[in-house]
Amino acid sequence: MDNVLSWVDYIVVLGVLFISVSIGVYYATCAGGQKTSKEYFLADRSMHWFPVGVSISMSTLSAITFLGTSSLTYYRGPGFWVSIFSRVIGGLITATMITPVFYNLGITSIYEYLERRFNPVTRYIAVSIHIVSTFLVLGLVTYAPALALNAVTGLNLVGSILTVGIVCTFYSTVGGIRAVVWSDLFQSLIMVLGIVVIIATAIVKVGGVGAVWSRAVEGERTSAIFDFRLDPTVELSFWANLFGGFFFILPYVATNQNQAQRYLTCSSLEGAKYSAFWGFSLMGLFEVSIVVMGFVVFSFYYGCDPLSAGRISSPDQIVPYFVVDVFGGFPGITGLLVSAIFSAALSTFSTAINGLSTVTGEAFVRRAWPTLPEDKFMVIMKVLSAIYGSLFMLMAWVVSVAGSSLIPIGSRITGGLLGPVLAIVLLGMLVPRGNAVGAIIGVIAGIAIGLWLLVGSLVFPAPRGGGLPISLELCPSNMTDISETDIMSTPSEALVVDTRAWIYRVSFLYVGFITTVITFLIGIVTSLITRRIAGCDESIECQLLSPPLVSIYRKLPANWRCKLVFEGKNELDMNRQEENMVENDGNGTYNLGHECDDTKV
């Protein structure tokens, strides 16, 4: 369609992009530059927890979340609001059980933990998974919103991809993690402003909150607020959002370098904990606000659905269409709301550049050249950042050529890959008897299960339909009609599928749950078997275990404990801060009890 943006809209969009670039330039020059890798990747551990928490939430909420969640709410109901509970629980667990371990180790890449706890092989498996999943996600989150904006506003598709890619690559490369965090904070303000404007305008035009609710009731949307069906194939049931949502988001944030690197930049452990908890919690609040946005937009178009009327070609275009439809006559407002969508994409893109540069530099460059001077290492890192930004743009182009079928495929691959990484991290932190053999076999099995579910979902695809009722009854007579076989049908119109393919139609929210639990259980069983065969002669550094576990573990009977070794004052100081949970045995070794042997479980 023709471009509907005015020159004022373009000025607003360019203004938002210019401020993001300026933040990067500021931290590259006026703020002292990024002279060391610790400054570049960890901001010299000097960040306040609040901007870091906002950055964690923003870097997780991509433009796909902005467009996809609102669309999901519009056509399938607001059941996704329950995810806020899984986010708060995830924040509590991350802040108390995972963050202290990563932070106290003083590591830059969180996958260094796996090498210290198990062996280098587990680290490189996790790094490889991280690289593959990041490329899949970035191609999608860059292409999908660009396609939606192109279809509705006429904004050039390639131009949108290049604009997001070049701007993000520039300020991420020159400004490091500080520029990424502060840009995220600015972009979050733009996104919140856009959401508020859309919600408030829709409510006013519909006739108030009461009218919005009445239309939602008539459209059967309120029945989906609490869907307690136990059927795991129900995509947005209460249980899928609560339990599946927890295991969907935890590996994407708590044990994913792109997000976890942020809380490592905080100036104290307490700040890191705050940033992790509030990052998850703010993420939940953002998602609920997006659900509300989709809810009120449905009320606005009640009785005249744009998709069914042929005004848009995809459900994800509903919010951009609303922006153009309602604000097209107000120069600057459309530009602001387009900027809100761009801001969500910018945050995710810059996060991935910084995270991938970190894991690549720490896992490969430093390993290959351990004596490389810091200034040369920094040059390599900035070149790597630029290369990754270019590759992400290329990946977005590949997705555009391959078509939208890659979107669900990419989502399932990502869920299947990140779950096993979470599982082996938890195996290391929560199971003292866990070992490298158990971690490796577990993660391979978990990945295999994830790929099996992916292939099965392609061979036995979910039926079309399943959406809540939509209507054209109130459309003007000159609007385009559509046949009864439209993509979004009512539940009664769902096609009959082969019941043997039931497992492949399980909600995408459960994929992470399935792969995490299977990997964790296989890791435990394999570790116990191999330790019994080899004998219990391994020592475990206590700082590699989760602090709450250490507190509980020391209270167990002696035959359930394994030796925990400390190797310096840093570890001793850490555990003194944890209420002196360990005691000196007089030989410079700090332990929780007797050394285990091959006769103990």
N, C-alpha and C positions, 0 to 999 in steps of 0.2 A: 504494500500500500504506500501511498505518498507520505512523505515526512510531515508529521503534524507538529513538530517542535518549532517554536519561534526563535528568533535570534536572542530574545531575553532568556529563554530556556537554556540555550546553548551557553550563554554567559554564566548562568547559575551552575550548570554541570562542570564547565571548565574551571569555575572558581573553586569548587569542591576538590577537583583534581589538583589544582595549583596549590592549595593549602597542604594537601598530602605530600606533594613533592617538596614544598618548602620545609616541612618538618624534617624530611630526610636530609636536605641541604644544611639545615641548622645543626643537626647532630654530627654531620660530617665536617663542619667547619667551625662555627661559632662556639659550639659546646666542647671544643677540645679535640674533636675527631675521635676515631676509633683506632687507637695505636696498638692495642693488644687484642688477642683473641678472646680474652676474658671480658674485655670491654665490648667487643663486637657481638659475642654470643650471649653473654650473661650480664651486660650493663655494669660490670664490676661489682655485681651483687649489691646494688645501691638503690633499687627501685622500691617505691612505696607500694603496699599491697593493693590499694584501691585501683589505680590505673591498670595494674597487672590483672586483677580480677575481671575488670571490664574487658580487657584484651582477650582473656581466656574465653569469655562468653562470646565475644564478637567473632573470634577466629573460628569458632565452632559453627556459628550460624551463617551459613553460606547464602548466596542469592537463591539457591534451590530451596532452602528452608523458607525464605521470604515468600517465594512464589508458590512452591509446592505445598507447604503446610496450609496456606490460606486456601488454595485450590482444593486440597483434601477436605478441609472443613466445609467449604461451600458444597461439594458434591457428596460427601460421605458423613458429614456431621462433625460436631466439635469434640469427639471422644479423645482427641490428642491432648486436651488440656490436662489429663491425668499425668502426663509426662513430668509435670512440675514436681510431683512427689519422688519420682525416680531420680530427678536431677538433685534434689535436696539430699536424698539418701546417698547418692553417688558422691556429692560434695563432702559429706561427713566422713565417709569411708576413705576417700582420697586424702583428706586433710589429716586424719588421725593415723591411718595405717600405711599409706604409700608415700606421701610427701616427705615425712621425716626421714625416711631411709634415703631417698634420692638426695635430699638437701644436705644431710649430715655427711654423706660420702664426699661432697665437694666435687661432684662430677659435672661435666659439661653435656655429654650425651647420656641419656638415661639408659641406653643399651650397654654402657660400660658396666652397669650393675650386673648384667647377665654373665659377663665375662668373669667378674670377681666372684660371683656366687656359684657359677657352674664352670664354664670354659669358653674359649673364644668361638667355638662352633655355634653355640646358642646365640651369642651376640651377633654373629654375621647372618644367621638365619633371620633374626629379628630386624636387622638393618635392611636385608633384602626385601622382607615383607613390607617394611616401611616405605622403601623407595617405590615398589610396584604399586601399593595402594595409594600413595600420594599422587602418582602420575594419573591413575585412574580417576581419582576424585577431582583433581585440578582441571583435567580436560572437560569434565562434566559441568563443574560449577562455573566455569568460564563460558562455555558454549551455551548452556541451557538458558540463562537469563538474556544473553545476547540475542538468541533466537526469538524469545518471547517479545523482547523490545522491538526487534526488527519487524515481527509480524504485526504488531499493534501500532507502533509509533512510526515505523518506516526508518528507524535508525539503522544505519548500515551495519550488517552483521560482522563483516571482517573488520570494519572500523571500530566497532565496540570491543571485539576481542583484542585488537592491537592496542587500543587505548588503555584498557585495564591492565594488559600485560606489560606494556612499556612503563606506565606510571608506577606500578608495583615493583617491577624489577629495578627501576632507578632508585626509589627511596629506600628499598630494602637493602640494596647493594651498598649504597654510600653511607647510610645512616645506621645500619645494624639493628640490633634488637630494640634499642631505645626508640628509634624512629618508628619501628613496627608497632610497639606498644602505644606510643602517644598518637600515632595515626589511627590506631584502632579506637582509641578514646574519642577522637574527633568524629570518626565515621559512625560511631555508635550514637552520637548526638543527632546526626543527620538521619539515621535510620529510625530512631525513636520519634523524631519530629515528623517524619513521613507517615509512620504508623498512626500517630495521634491525629494528624490532619485527615487521613482517610477515615478513621473510625468516627471522629466527631462529625465530619461532613455527611457521612452515610446516615448516621443517627438523626441528624437534623432534617435531611431530605426525606427520610422515611416518615418522620413525624414524632420522633421521640423513642425512648427506650421501650415504652409499652408497646408501641407499634412494631418495633423490631422483634420483640418477643412473640407477639401475636402472629406475625408472619412466619416466624420460625416454628411455632406450634403447628400452624396450618400446613407447613411444608415438611412436617415430621422430623425436623432437625433436633428438637429437644429430646426426643426419645433416644438419641445417640449419646447424650451427655454421660449417662451411666449405662454402659452395656456390659452386664455381668455374665454374658455367655462364656462357658468354659471352652468352647470350640476354638482350638488354636489357629484355625484357618480364618477366623474373624480378624480382619486386619487391624482394627482400632478398638478392640475390646478393652475393658478396664484392666484386665490381667495382662494383655499384650503390652499396653502402655506402661504398666507398673513394673512388671518383672522383665519382660522383653526389652522395654525401653531402658531399664537400668543396665542390662548387659550390652545394649546397643551403644549407649553413650559412654560407659566407663572405659572401655578399651580405646575409644576415639579421643579421650581427653587425658585420663589418668596415666596411661602407659603409652601414649603417642608423643614422640619427641616434639612435634609441631606445637602442641598445646602445653605439655609438661615443662618445656624449656622456659616458659614464662614464669612459673612460680619459683624456678631456680634463680631468677634475677632479683628476688626480694632481699632486703638488707638483713633479715633475721628469719629464723625458723618460724617464729610466731607469725610474721608477716606472710611467709610462704603458705602456712596453713590457712590464714584468713583469705588469701587470694584464691586458693583452690576451692574453698567452701563457697565463697561469694561468686566465684566464676561460674560454678555449676548452678547456683541459685539464681543468678541474674540471667543465665541461659534459659532456665525454666520460665522466668518472668517474661523474657522476650518472646518465647514460644507461645505462651498463653496469650500475649497481646496480639500475636499474629493469628492465633485461632479466633480471637474476638474480631479481628479485621475480616477474616473470611466469613464469619457469622453475620456481621452487619452488611457486608457486600451481598450476601445471599438475600437478605431481607430487602435490599435496594432493588435487586433484579427479580424479586418474587413474582412469578406469573409471566415472566418474559426472559427466560434464560438465554444469554448471548450465544452460548455454544450450540444449543438446540436451534436457535434462530439463524445460525450460519454466520454470525458476526465475527466469531473467532474460530480457530481451527483446533485449538488444544485447551484442555482445562487450565493449564498453567498460565494461560494468557488472561485469565479473568481479572486479576488485579491491575495489570497494565491497561487493560481495556477500560476498567472503571476510571482510572486516572485520566485517560484521554477523553472519555465520554463526559465526565463531570467537570474536569478542570481545563479542558481544551481551550476554553475562552478566556482563561486567566493566565496571561503570560508570566512565566517565572514559577508558578506553582507546579506545573507539569515538570519543569526542569528540576525542581526540588525533589519531587517524588521519584523521578528517574534516578536522581543522585542517591536516593535512599537504597535503591536496588543495586546501583553501582558500588555503594559503600560496603554492602554485604559481600560482594564479589572481591573487592579490593582487599578486605581484611583476610579472607581465606587464602587468597593468592600470595600475599606478602608473608603470611605465616608459613606456608609451605616452602617458599624460597629459603627463608631463614632456617627452618628445621632441617631441610635436606642438606644445606650447606654444612650445618653443624655435624650431622651424623657422618657425612662423607669425609669431612676434614679430620674428625677424631678417629674414625674407624679405618680409613685408608691412607690419607696423606701423612698423618703423624706416624702411622705404623710403617709406611714405606720409607720415610725420611725422618727418623726420630730426632736428629740433630739440626733440623731445618731452622734457621733463624726466624724469629717472630715476625720481622717485617716482611720477609719473603712468604711466610705462611699466610699472612694477612692479604697479600696480593693475590695468592692462589684462591683464597676464600672468596674474595670479591669477584674474581673472574668466574669461579664456580657459580656464584649467585646469578651472575648475568647469563651464564649458559643455561642454568636451570629455568630461569624466567623465559628464555627463548624456547626451550623445549616444552614448557607448559603451553605456550601459545601454539606451538606446532601440534601438541596433543589436542588442543581445542579444535584446531582445523581438521585433524583426523576424525574426531567425533562428528564434526559437521558433515564430513564426506560420508562416513559410515551410516549416519542417521540416528534417530532417537532410540532405536532398539538397544543401543549400548547403555542407555541410562539405567534401566532396571538391572541389566547384567552387571554394570559397574557397581551398583549399590550392593548387590548380593556378594560379589567378589570381595568388596571391602569388609562387609560384615563377617564373612567367612575367614578372612585373613587376620584381622585385628583381634578377634576373640582369642585365638590360640596364643598370641603374644601376651595378652592380659593374664591368661591362665598360667604361663610359665613364670611370669613375674610373681604372681600370687603363690605359686609353688615354692619359689625361692624365699619369699618373705614369711609365709605362714606355715611351711612344713620343713622343720629342721632336717628331717631325714630325706628330703627331696634331693636328688642328685642330677648330674648332667645327662646320664643315660635316660632317666625318666623324663627330663625336660625335652630332650631331642625327639624321643619316640612319641611323646605326647603331642608336641607341636606339629610333627609330621602327620599324625593321625587326625588332629584337628583340622589342618589344612585340607586333607583328603576328604573329610566329611563335608567341609564347606564347599569344595568344588563339586562333590557328588550332588549336594543340594542344588547347586547352580545348574548343573547339566540337567538334572531332573526337572527343574522349573522351566527349562527351555523345551524339553521333550514333552512334558505335560503342563503346558501353560495354564494359568488361572483363567477361568471363563470371563468373557466380557460381561459387563453389567455389575450388579451388586451395589450400585449407587442408590442413594435415596431419591424419592420422586422429584421430578422437575416439571415445569409447565410453561406453555406458551399462551395460556388463556388470556392474559392481559396485554399481549403484544399488539401494537398497531397493525392494521390490516395489510400495510405495505411491507411488513418485515418478511424476510425469507422463511419459509417453512422447512421442515426437515422430516425425514421418514421416521417411522416408529422404531427403526433398528439403530438408533443413535448410540454412540459409544457409552453414554451414561444412562443406563436403564434402571428400572426399579428392581428391588430384590426378587420379585416374582418372575422377572424376565430372564434371570440368570440361566445360562446354558447348563445342561447336565454334563458332568465330566466323569471320567473313569475314577471310581472310588479307590482303585489300586494306587492312584497317584496322589493320595491324600497327603503324604508327608511332604511332597513338593509344593503344596499350596499353603503350607504353614506361613503365617504372617512374617514379613521380612524382619519385624522387630525381634522375632525369636531366633534368628540365625546366629546372632552373637551369643545368645544364651546357650544354644545347642553346642556350638564349637568350643566355648569356654569351659563348660562343664565336662564335656568329653575329654578335652585336653588335660584338664586338671586331674580328673579321676585316673586316666591312663598314666599320667605322670606320677601320681602317688603310688599306684600299684606296681609300676615298673621300678620305681626307686626302692620300694620295700623288698622286692624280689632280688634285685641286683645287689643291694646292701647285705642281704642275708647270705648271698653267694660269696661276695667279696670280703665280708666281715666289716664291722663298724670301726674303721680306723681313721675316719675323716674328722677334721676340726672345722668348725663354722665360726666365722667372725660374727660377734653378736650384732654389730651395726648393720649386718646384712639381713637381719630379721626385723619384722615389724615390731615397734615398741610395745603395743598392747599385748602381742603374743609373748614377748619376753616376760612381761609382768605376770601373765597367766602361767607360762611354762615353768617358771621357777617354783611354782606352788604344787606342781605335779609330783607324784612319787618318783623316786630316784631312777627306777628302771624305765621311765618314759623320757628321760632327759639325755641329751647328747652334749658333749663338751663344747663350750663356746669360748673362743679365744679372742683376746684383745691384743692389739699390736702397737699401742702408743697412747700418749696422753689425750689425743683428740677423742679416741673411743671412750677412754675412762671419763673424760669430762662430759661427753654426751650422756653416758649412762648415769652419772651423778645427777645430771639434769632430769633424768627419768626416775627420780626418787630413789637413787642408789639401789637399783633392782639387782645388782650383782655384787659379789663380795670377793675380796682378794684372798687367794688361797695361800699366800705367803711366798709364792714362787714367781710373782710377776704375771701370773695368769689369772684371768677373771672368768669364772664359770658359773653355771647354774646347777651344777650337781655332778654326779659321777659320770665318767666316760662310759658310753654305751658299748655293748659288745654284741657278738653275733647271736647271743641267746635272748636278747631283748627285742621287743617289737619296735 
